[in-house]
């Protein structure tokens, strides 16, 4: 019971200190000169909170990161490379945006 109360308290504190969403301002592009595919694994598309003995990690998925990672990468590539990417296919296979909070860990009874 004590562990459950401590875990709930840690979760409440985490909710107070981590942003609920992240917005990155990027100007839109008029067109994209390349084709793209978003092949990220499902666990990278959803937001979640994990903890270990060192702290808590908040992962921001498509629902909490604006623009979505796919759009952010596409827009950045188009701005940097422009027409040089014509006739190419770009595949996004991974994108992780996370914040680690040291010390905001679960309480373990046997920890020092």
C-alpha positions in Angstrom: 0.0 0.0 0.0 2.8 2.4 0.9 4.4 1.8 -2.5 1.2 2.6 -4.3 0.8 5.8 -2.4 4.4 6.8 -3.1 4.0 5.9 -6.8 0.8 8.0 -7.0 2.6 11.0 -5.3 5.5 10.7 -7.8 3.1 10.6 -10.7 1.4 13.8 -9.5 4.7 15.6 -9.0 5.7 14.5 -12.5 2.6 16.0 -14.0 3.4 19.3 -12.4 6.9 19.6 -13.7 6.9 18.2 -17.3 5.2 20.1 -20.2 2.0 18.4 -21.4 2.9 19.1 -25.0 5.7 20.6 -27.1 5.1 23.0 -29.9 7.9 23.8 -32.4 7.4 26.8 -34.6 8.5 26.1 -38.2 7.3 28.0 -41.3 5.4 25.8 -43.7 6.8 24.8 -47.1 4.8 25.3 -50.2 5.6 21.9 -51.7 7.8 18.9 -51.1 10.1 17.8 -53.9 10.5 14.2 -52.6 8.2 11.3 -51.5 8.3 10.1 -47.9 7.2 7.3 -45.8 6.7 7.2 -42.0 7.8 3.7 -40.8 8.3 4.5 -37.2 7.3 1.7 -34.8 4.0 2.2 -33.0 5.6 2.8 -29.6 7.3 5.9 -31.0 4.0 7.4 -32.1 2.3 7.5 -28.6 3.1 9.5 -25.5 4.0 7.6 -22.4 5.8 7.9 -19.0 8.3 5.4 -17.8 10.4 5.2 -14.7 13.5 3.5 -13.5 15.7 3.8 -10.5 17.3 7.0 -11.8 14.2 9.0 -12.6 11.2 9.3 -14.8 11.2 9.7 -18.6 8.4 11.4 -20.5 8.2 10.4 -24.1 6.2 12.7 -26.5 4.4 11.0 -29.3 2.4 12.4 -32.2 -0.4 13.5 -29.9 1.9 15.7 -27.8 4.5 17.0 -30.3 3.4 19.7 -32.8 4.1 19.5 -35.6 4.2 15.7 -35.7 7.7 14.2 -36.1 7.0 13.1 -39.6 6.0 16.7 -40.7 8.9 18.2 -38.7 11.5 16.0 -40.6 9.8 16.5 -44.0 9.7 20.3 -43.6 13.3 20.5 -42.3 14.6 18.4 -45.1 12.8 20.4 -47.8 14.1 23.7 -46.3 17.7 22.4 -46.2 18.0 20.4 -49.4 15.1 21.6 -51.6 15.2 20.4 -55.1 18.3 18.2 -54.5 15.9 15.6 -53.0 13.8 15.4 -56.2 13.2 11.8 -57.3 14.2 10.4 -53.9 12.2 8.6 -51.3 12.8 9.5 -47.6 11.8 7.0 -45.0 11.5 8.0 -41.3 12.3 4.9 -39.3 12.8 6.4 -35.9 12.2 9.6 -33.9 12.2 9.9 -30.1 11.6 13.1 -28.2 11.9 12.6 -24.4 12.6 14.4 -21.2 14.3 12.7 -18.3 13.7 13.9 -14.8 16.5 12.8 -12.4 15.4 12.1 -8.9 11.6 11.9 -9.7 11.8 8.1 -9.4 9.5 5.5 -7.9 10.3 4.6 -4.3 11.9 1.2 -4.0 11.9 -0.2 -0.4 15.4 -1.7 -0.7 17.1 1.2 -2.4 19.8 3.1 -0.5 
